[in-house]
Amino acid sequence: MHNIVVLEAVAATIDTTRQETCTVHAVGDGTFIVDGLKMDRKKMMASKLPSGI
């Protein structure tokens, strides 16, 4: 069984006043990768995830 979620970006912003830059990638299970550092936010995101994930 596979679960696929397809999202459409509707807006993006850039704060040109910030000097630091980083890349954030949402893995989709409450885990994020920020410039190669894995951040587990599953507990924080639990209420926003579909059941079974």
C-alpha positions as CSV (number, residue, x, y, z in Angstrom):
1,M,0.0,0.0,0.0
2,H,1.3,3.5,-0.9
3,N,0.1,6.8,0.4
4,I,0.8,9.7,-1.9
5,V,0.0,13.3,-1.1
6,V,0.2,15.9,-3.9
7,L,0.3,19.6,-2.9
8,E,0.1,22.7,-4.9
9,A,2.1,25.7,-3.7
10,V,0.0,28.8,-3.7
11,A,2.4,31.4,-2.3
12,A,6.1,31.8,-1.5
13,T,7.9,34.7,0.1
14,I,11.6,35.7,0.5
15,D,12.8,38.0,3.3
16,T,15.7,39.8,1.6
17,T,16.7,41.4,4.8
18,R,17.9,38.1,6.4
19,Q,21.5,37.3,5.9
20,E,21.4,33.7,6.8
21,T,20.0,31.2,4.3
22,C,18.8,27.6,4.8
23,T,16.9,25.0,2.9
24,V,13.9,23.4,4.6
25,H,12.4,20.1,3.3
26,A,9.2,18.6,4.7
27,V,9.5,14.8,4.5
28,G,5.8,14.5,5.1
29,D,5.6,12.4,8.3
30,G,6.3,15.3,10.7
31,T,10.0,15.1,9.9
32,F,11.9,18.1,8.4
33,I,15.4,18.3,7.0
34,V,17.0,21.7,7.5
35,D,20.3,22.1,5.7
36,G,21.0,18.4,6.2
37,L,19.9,18.3,9.9
38,K,17.0,16.0,10.6
39,M,14.3,17.6,12.8
40,D,11.7,15.2,14.3
41,R,8.5,17.2,14.8
42,K,6.1,14.2,14.7
43,K,4.6,15.0,18.1
44,M,4.1,18.7,17.3
45,M,2.6,17.8,13.9
46,A,0.5,14.8,15.1
47,S,-2.8,16.7,15.1
48,K,-2.2,17.8,11.5
49,L,-1.4,14.4,10.0
50,P,-3.9,12.0,8.6
51,S,-4.6,8.9,10.7
52,G,-2.3,6.0,10.1
53,I,0.9,8.0,9.4
